[in-house]
Amino acid sequence: PLVLYFWGSWCPICRFEHGTITSLAEDYQVLSVALQSGSDNVLRAHMLEHNAVYPVVNDPDGIIGADFGIKGVPTFFLLDAEGEIRHVLSGFTSGISLRLRLWFLSDQ
């Protein structure tokens, strides 16, 4: 499975989630998209400051987010092995909740 994670550096909940996402990235594929979070250099500094070590795509104008219909962050898309979106979660989501859903997707 894959976690596609939309977030913003300006979002307090997203800052809180960095540790959870970094932990998930140790066991699962994670791709994050930072919405309207500044230049590449500003985003890189933010990731370093928060010890966030997972792949991130910068979406400074929110174009990718708009394509996915993102209305707020954080938003998680959980995809199965075939690339089908199986779960969409918005707002604070616990690490155990994400891990249980990913475990279920891994077991299918």
PyRosetta script that sets phi, psi and omega in degrees:
from pyrosetta import init, pose_from_sequence

init()
pose = pose_from_sequence("PLVLYFWGSWCPICRFEHGTITSLAEDYQVLSVALQSGSDNVLRAHMLEHNAVYPVVNDPDGIIGADFGIKGVPTFFLLDAEGEIRHVLSGFTSGISLRLRLWFLSDQ")
pose.set_psi(1, 163.7)
pose.set_omega(1, -179.2)
pose.set_phi(2, -129.7)
pose.set_psi(2, 139.0)
pose.set_omega(2, 171.6)
pose.set_phi(3, -101.5)
pose.set_psi(3, 118.9)
pose.set_omega(3, 172.4)
pose.set_phi(4, -106.0)
pose.set_psi(4, 113.3)
pose.set_omega(4, -168.5)
pose.set_phi(5, -116.7)
pose.set_psi(5, 117.9)
pose.set_omega(5, 176.2)
pose.set_phi(6, -100.2)
pose.set_psi(6, 130.1)
pose.set_omega(6, -175.9)
pose.set_phi(7, -152.2)
pose.set_psi(7, 174.8)
pose.set_omega(7, 176.1)
pose.set_phi(8, -140.4)
pose.set_psi(8, 142.9)
pose.set_omega(8, 179.4)
pose.set_phi(9, -65.5)
pose.set_psi(9, -21.3)
pose.set_omega(9, -178.2)
pose.set_phi(10, -86.3)
pose.set_psi(10, -5.0)
pose.set_omega(10, -174.6)
pose.set_phi(11, -93.6)
pose.set_psi(11, 117.0)
pose.set_omega(11, -178.4)
pose.set_phi(12, -63.0)
pose.set_psi(12, -37.2)
pose.set_omega(12, 178.3)
pose.set_phi(13, -65.5)
pose.set_psi(13, -40.1)
pose.set_omega(13, 179.6)
pose.set_phi(14, -63.0)
pose.set_psi(14, -40.3)
pose.set_omega(14, 177.4)
pose.set_phi(15, -60.9)
pose.set_psi(15, -39.0)
pose.set_omega(15, 178.0)
pose.set_phi(16, -65.4)
pose.set_psi(16, -32.0)
pose.set_omega(16, -176.4)
pose.set_phi(17, -79.3)
pose.set_psi(17, -12.0)
pose.set_omega(17, -176.3)
pose.set_phi(18, -52.5)
pose.set_psi(18, -44.6)
pose.set_omega(18, -179.1)
pose.set_phi(19, -63.7)
pose.set_psi(19, -40.4)
pose.set_omega(19, 178.2)
pose.set_phi(20, -62.8)
pose.set_psi(20, -44.9)
pose.set_omega(20, -178.0)
pose.set_phi(21, -69.4)
pose.set_psi(21, -39.9)
pose.set_omega(21, 177.0)
pose.set_phi(22, -60.0)
pose.set_psi(22, -42.1)
pose.set_omega(22, 178.0)
pose.set_phi(23, -64.6)
pose.set_psi(23, -44.1)
pose.set_omega(23, 178.4)
pose.set_phi(24, -60.6)
pose.set_psi(24, -37.6)
pose.set_omega(24, -177.6)
pose.set_phi(25, -65.8)
pose.set_psi(25, -17.1)
pose.set_omega(25, 176.1)
pose.set_phi(26, -73.1)
pose.set_psi(26, -24.1)
pose.set_omega(26, -174.4)
pose.set_phi(27, -118.5)
pose.set_psi(27, -18.9)
pose.set_omega(27, -175.9)
pose.set_phi(28, -135.9)
pose.set_psi(28, 163.3)
pose.set_omega(28, 174.2)
pose.set_phi(29, -74.8)
pose.set_psi(29, 129.9)
pose.set_omega(29, 178.9)
pose.set_phi(30, -130.3)
pose.set_psi(30, 134.0)
pose.set_omega(30, 169.8)
pose.set_phi(31, -131.7)
pose.set_psi(31, 124.6)
pose.set_omega(31, -179.8)
pose.set_phi(32, -112.5)
pose.set_psi(32, 153.9)
pose.set_omega(32, 177.6)
pose.set_phi(33, -127.0)
pose.set_psi(33, 117.7)
pose.set_omega(33, 179.9)
pose.set_phi(34, -91.0)
pose.set_psi(34, 114.2)
pose.set_omega(34, -177.7)
pose.set_phi(35, -88.0)
pose.set_psi(35, 128.0)
pose.set_omega(35, 172.6)
pose.set_phi(36, 44.5)
pose.set_psi(36, 52.6)
pose.set_omega(36, -175.5)
pose.set_phi(37, -113.5)
pose.set_psi(37, 19.2)
pose.set_omega(37, 176.2)
pose.set_phi(38, 96.4)
pose.set_psi(38, -169.8)
pose.set_omega(38, -177.7)
pose.set_phi(39, -70.9)
pose.set_psi(39, 170.2)
pose.set_omega(39, 176.5)
pose.set_phi(40, -58.1)
pose.set_psi(40, -41.0)
pose.set_omega(40, -180.0)
pose.set_phi(41, -66.1)
pose.set_psi(41, -41.2)
pose.set_omega(41, 178.3)
pose.set_phi(42, -65.0)
pose.set_psi(42, -43.0)
pose.set_omega(42, 179.5)
pose.set_phi(43, -64.9)
pose.set_psi(43, -43.3)
pose.set_omega(43, 178.5)
pose.set_phi(44, -59.3)
pose.set_psi(44, -43.4)
pose.set_omega(44, 178.6)
pose.set_phi(45, -63.5)
pose.set_psi(45, -40.1)
pose.set_omega(45, 178.3)
pose.set_phi(46, -62.7)
pose.set_psi(46, -44.9)
pose.set_omega(46, 179.7)
pose.set_phi(47, -61.4)
pose.set_psi(47, -43.7)
pose.set_omega(47, 179.0)
pose.set_phi(48, -64.6)
pose.set_psi(48, -43.6)
pose.set_omega(48, -179.2)
pose.set_phi(49, -59.4)
pose.set_psi(49, -34.1)
pose.set_omega(49, -176.4)
pose.set_phi(50, -102.8)
pose.set_psi(50, 12.2)
pose.set_omega(50, -179.9)
pose.set_phi(51, 50.6)
pose.set_psi(51, 37.5)
pose.set_omega(51, 179.7)
pose.set_phi(52, -89.4)
pose.set_psi(52, 107.7)
pose.set_omega(52, -174.7)
pose.set_phi(53, -117.1)
pose.set_psi(53, 72.9)
pose.set_omega(53, 174.8)
pose.set_phi(54, -146.4)
pose.set_psi(54, 158.1)
pose.set_omega(54, -177.4)
pose.set_phi(55, -63.1)
pose.set_psi(55, 140.5)
pose.set_omega(55, 179.5)
pose.set_phi(56, -138.1)
pose.set_psi(56, 137.6)
pose.set_omega(56, 173.2)
pose.set_phi(57, -108.3)
pose.set_psi(57, 129.1)
pose.set_omega(57, 178.9)
pose.set_phi(58, -82.9)
pose.set_psi(58, 127.3)
pose.set_omega(58, 178.0)
pose.set_phi(59, -122.6)
pose.set_psi(59, 70.9)
pose.set_omega(59, -171.3)
pose.set_phi(60, -62.7)
pose.set_psi(60, -26.2)
pose.set_omega(60, -179.0)
pose.set_phi(61, -102.7)
pose.set_psi(61, -0.6)
pose.set_omega(61, 179.0)
pose.set_phi(62, 74.9)
pose.set_psi(62, 17.5)
pose.set_omega(62, -176.7)
pose.set_phi(63, -68.3)
pose.set_psi(63, -45.6)
pose.set_omega(63, 179.4)
pose.set_phi(64, -63.9)
pose.set_psi(64, -45.1)
pose.set_omega(64, 178.1)
pose.set_phi(65, -57.3)
pose.set_psi(65, -42.7)
pose.set_omega(65, 178.4)
pose.set_phi(66, -63.5)
pose.set_psi(66, -39.2)
pose.set_omega(66, 178.2)
pose.set_phi(67, -61.2)
pose.set_psi(67, -31.1)
pose.set_omega(67, 178.8)
pose.set_phi(68, -92.1)
pose.set_psi(68, 0.5)
pose.set_omega(68, 178.1)
pose.set_phi(69, 72.7)
pose.set_psi(69, 28.4)
pose.set_omega(69, -178.4)
pose.set_phi(70, -67.7)
pose.set_psi(70, 125.8)
pose.set_omega(70, 178.7)
pose.set_phi(71, -105.9)
pose.set_psi(71, -19.4)
pose.set_omega(71, 179.8)
pose.set_phi(72, -165.0)
pose.set_psi(72, 163.6)
pose.set_omega(72, 179.5)
pose.set_phi(73, -125.4)
pose.set_psi(73, 153.8)
pose.set_omega(73, -1.7)
pose.set_phi(74, -75.2)
pose.set_psi(74, 149.1)
pose.set_omega(74, 173.1)
pose.set_phi(75, -133.2)
pose.set_psi(75, 133.7)
pose.set_omega(75, -179.0)
pose.set_phi(76, -116.2)
pose.set_psi(76, 131.1)
pose.set_omega(76, 168.9)
pose.set_phi(77, -110.7)
pose.set_psi(77, 126.8)
pose.set_omega(77, 176.4)
pose.set_phi(78, -108.8)
pose.set_psi(78, 119.8)
pose.set_omega(78, -176.5)
pose.set_phi(79, -108.7)
pose.set_psi(79, 143.8)
pose.set_omega(79, 177.4)
pose.set_phi(80, -82.9)
pose.set_psi(80, -177.4)
pose.set_omega(80, -175.7)
pose.set_phi(81, -62.5)
pose.set_psi(81, -22.8)
pose.set_omega(81, 178.9)
pose.set_phi(82, -90.0)
pose.set_psi(82, 0.1)
pose.set_omega(82, 178.9)
pose.set_phi(83, 86.6)
pose.set_psi(83, 9.9)
pose.set_omega(83, 178.3)
pose.set_phi(84, -83.0)
pose.set_psi(84, 135.2)
pose.set_omega(84, 176.1)
pose.set_phi(85, -72.4)
pose.set_psi(85, 120.5)
pose.set_omega(85, -177.6)
pose.set_phi(86, -107.3)
pose.set_psi(86, -28.4)
pose.set_omega(86, 179.5)
pose.set_phi(87, -142.9)
pose.set_psi(87, 142.6)
pose.set_omega(87, 171.5)
pose.set_phi(88, -129.3)
pose.set_psi(88, 123.9)
pose.set_omega(88, -178.1)
pose.set_phi(89, -126.2)
pose.set_psi(89, 134.6)
pose.set_omega(89, 178.6)
pose.set_phi(90, -123.7)
pose.set_psi(90, 147.1)
pose.set_omega(90, -179.2)
pose.set_phi(91, 87.9)
pose.set_psi(91, -174.3)
pose.set_omega(91, -179.8)
pose.set_phi(92, -58.4)
pose.set_psi(92, 131.2)
pose.set_omega(92, 177.8)
pose.set_phi(93, -134.7)
pose.set_psi(93, 130.4)
pose.set_omega(93, -176.9)
pose.set_phi(94, -73.7)
pose.set_psi(94, 154.7)
pose.set_omega(94, 177.6)
pose.set_phi(95, -60.7)
pose.set_psi(95, -39.7)
pose.set_omega(95, -179.0)
pose.set_phi(96, -66.5)
pose.set_psi(96, -36.8)
pose.set_omega(96, 177.9)
pose.set_phi(97, -63.5)
pose.set_psi(97, -44.3)
pose.set_omega(97, 178.0)
pose.set_phi(98, -64.6)
pose.set_psi(98, -45.3)
pose.set_omega(98, -178.5)
pose.set_phi(99, -62.5)
pose.set_psi(99, -40.2)
pose.set_omega(99, 178.5)
pose.set_phi(100, -63.5)
pose.set_psi(100, -43.2)
pose.set_omega(100, 178.5)
pose.set_phi(101, -65.0)
pose.set_psi(101, -41.8)
pose.set_omega(101, 179.1)
pose.set_phi(102, -67.1)
pose.set_psi(102, -38.7)
pose.set_omega(102, 176.5)
pose.set_phi(103, -60.2)
pose.set_psi(103, -44.7)
pose.set_omega(103, 178.7)
pose.set_phi(104, -61.1)
pose.set_psi(104, -42.6)
pose.set_omega(104, 179.3)
pose.set_phi(105, -66.6)
pose.set_psi(105, -33.1)
pose.set_omega(105, 179.1)
pose.set_phi(106, -70.0)
pose.set_psi(106, -28.5)
pose.set_omega(106, -174.1)
pose.set_phi(107, -86.0)
pose.set_psi(107, -4.2)
pose.set_omega(107, -176.4)
pose.set_phi(108, -86.3)
pose.dump_pdb("model.pdb")
